């Protein structure tokens, strides 16, 4: 496992974090047309960062190696795991797990009860290992007519000692 630090993203990093998402997605062998059509769904925008729900995993040299973002869904306790991408060189080094756990903690702090995950098919097993359960399928944000695995992770609320 890499020596990681998870922190909030900075607005000036939006382009670099978007590029990280693109590199991560392209690693799974998607073609140029698919990647072009997925550009909006891979973007990390300054406004997303401004909401305080974008997290960055950085290595011991302060280089970003992963990014995650959550978004509130409606008025209830549901959140969406809007982004979770890891540099190809850091895949299977614990970065995804660390980002997922940090995203869950952030949602919990904001009163979240569950995290919805519209998963890339290649990532479904990863989320299942972390405790997410498939609840159906959902439409791709990028490719009309493409259905993706829809999972849900129930956020375990820890009792506060006091």
Secondary structure, 3 states (H helix, E strand, C coil): CCCCEEEECCHHHHHHHHHHHHHHHHCCCCCHHHHHHCHHHHCCCHHHHHCCCEEEEECCCCCEEEEEEEEECCCCCEEEEEEEEECHHHCCCCHHHHHHHHHHHHHHHCCCCEEEEEECHHHHHHHHHCCCEEEEEEECCCCCCCEEEEEEEECCCCCCCC
